[in-house]
Amino acid sequence: MRFGVVIFPSKKLQDLANSYRKRYDPHYALITPHLTLKNGFEASEAEAKEFADKLRRVAASHNAFTLKTSKISSFQPVNNVIYFKVDKTDELSALHNEVNQEFTEQNLEYVFVPHITIGQNLMSILMCLAHCV
């Protein structure tokens, strides 16, 4: 099975992200807007229970915090992705680090850039940005 670890933002932020995702994200219908803490990885059903227990322990050791978005940006030229930039806080970084320490058998694919994707697999990110802003 395929797993990942994400944070779901407030309904208000999800609705705003979805207003863009309907047009610019082919994964719109597959998952609600989210901030990825751990990219997707493969695991067995037996491992899933162990992972869930680890995540409960990690979550219990962290206080609630607020996600704040500050602008629309892109990963161009590396990826044709546009996103809401989420301000990196000490709390968010600590949570990301602990989640990834608990799942050390899965490699980090990218440097952690907190964001909520609003468009991907775009032919021309610049054309999309011109319409989004």
N, C-alpha and C positions, 0 to 999 in steps of 0.2 A: 504494500500500500504506500501511497505518497502522503507525506506529512509536511507541515510547515508551521511556524509559530508567528502569529500576527496580533496586532492590537486593532480593535475596531473603534474608530473615533465616534464622537457624538452623532446623533441622528441629523442634526443641523449640518455638520460638516459632510456627512455621507450624502445628504441631499444635494449640497452644493457640488461635490465631486461628481455625483451622478449626472448632474445637468451637463457636464462636459463629457463624461464617459459614454453617454448614450451615442454621441457623435464620433468620438475619437478612440474608443477602447473596444476592440473586438471581444474582450473578456468580460464586458459589462454584465452579461447574464450569468456568468459563472461564479462570481464571488462579489460580495459587497466591498466598497472601498475600505482599505486597510493600510496599516503601516507594518511592513515585514520586519520581524525581529530575527527570524531564522528562515533562510530560503528552503524551498522544498527539498525533501530527501526521502529515500526509500527505507522502509522498516517493515518488519513482520507484525502480525497481530499481537504476538507475545510481547514484542518490544513496545508496542503502543501503550500497554498498561504501565510499564516501567517509565516511559516518557511522560505519561500523564501525571504519575506520582512526582516525578522530578519537577514538572512545571507547577504543580500545586505548592511544593516547597518553595520554589523560587518566587512565585506570586505572593505567598504569605510573608516573605521576608522584605517586601517592598511596599511602600506607601503609595496611595493614589496620587496621580499627578495630572496636570493639564497639558494637552497637546496644543501648541500654538503654531499656526501656519503664517508665513510671512510674505510669500510671493509665489508666482508660477515660474518654473524653471525647466530645464531640459538636461538630458545626459548626452546630447549631441556633441561631438561626432561619434562617441562610443556606441550609443544606442539611440534609436529614434523613439524616445520616451519623453513625454511632458508630465509634470507633476506639481503638486502643491508641496513646497518646501516646508518641512516641519522643523521648528527651532530645536536644535540639540541641547538638551538640558543634562545636568548631572544625573538626575533620576532616570531619564531615558537611557543614557549611556550605560549606567550601572546595570539596568535591567537587561539591555542588549548583551553586555559583557557576560553577565551571569548565565543567561540562557545559552549563549554560545560556549561557555565553559562546561556546562552540563552535557552538551552534545558535541564533545570534542571529536567524536568519530566522523562527523560531517565537516568537511572543509568549508571555510568562508570563501565564497565566490567573489565577493566585492567588498570594498571598504564600506563601512556603515554610513550611509547618507539617509537620514530619516526623511521619508517622503510618502505621499499618497498619490499613486499613479492616476492620472486623468486621461492619458492618451498613450497608445503604443502601437507598434507595427505601422508607423506612418510613413508614407512615401516622402513627404517633405515636411519636416518638423517646423521649418520656418514659415511655411504657408499656414500651418495650424496655429502657431503662436500668434500670427497676425490676426487671426479670427478670434482667438481666446482672450486677448488683452484688450 
